[in-house]
Amino acid sequence: MTDRTGIFAGDDPFAIARRWLAEAEPGEPNDPNAMTLATVDDRGMPNARMVLLKEIEDDAFVFYTNYGSTKAQELDGAGKAALLLHWKSLRRQLRVRGHVTREDGPKADDYFASRSLKSRLGAWSSRQSQPLASRGALMAEVARRTVELGTNPPRPPFWGGYRVSPVEFEFWADGAFRLHDRFRWTRKSPSDSWEVARLSP
């Protein structure tokens, strides 16, 4: 650990992750908080898709989605997930694996209320991951929900957040001649202390 300096310095992986995200924000052209979310279904078949990270808390990564979606069903079923944030502008990536719980209370209400009205109405209107007859049918549902719910729709009961509580981080930075720098932080459970190891590129 004596050579863990510079961009890898620090004793709190959540603080390092927040710092890397902040450093990426000026240079990433779109969505520096975009991340790959990997899950598995009940047969062990993997799935991956892009979602937007909304917050790095002191003990978890938080994002929001429709609870009826495929990703939500797989998150609820397995209780585990992996995340990947890749910042091309910095030539860095962050991998996270951990346990999943729902963020389904006042914090989810507050985040939903902060979204644009059209996004809130869209959340009410979309049966995410379900077959859709046409885009026209979707827009008709948006129009119906607009009349029904008005200008201040509440958070739908089928929409909310997830918190990924890591048991593993890997911080990766590009190195000359593909001799990259990698540091893996691991712990057996969220209540345990971290162990840190440098990995071969």
Buried (B, 14 or more C-beta within 10 A) or exposed (E): EEEBEEBBEBEEBBEBBBBBBEBBEEEBEEEBBBBBBBBBEEEEEEEEEEBEBBBBBEEBBBBBBBBBBBBBBBBBEBEBBBBBBBBEEBEBBBBBBBBBBBBBEEBBEEBBEEBEEEEBBBBBBBEBBEEEEEEEEBEEBBEEBBEEBEEEBEBBEBBBBBBBBBBBBBBBBBEEEEEBBBBBBBBEEEEEEBEBEEEEE
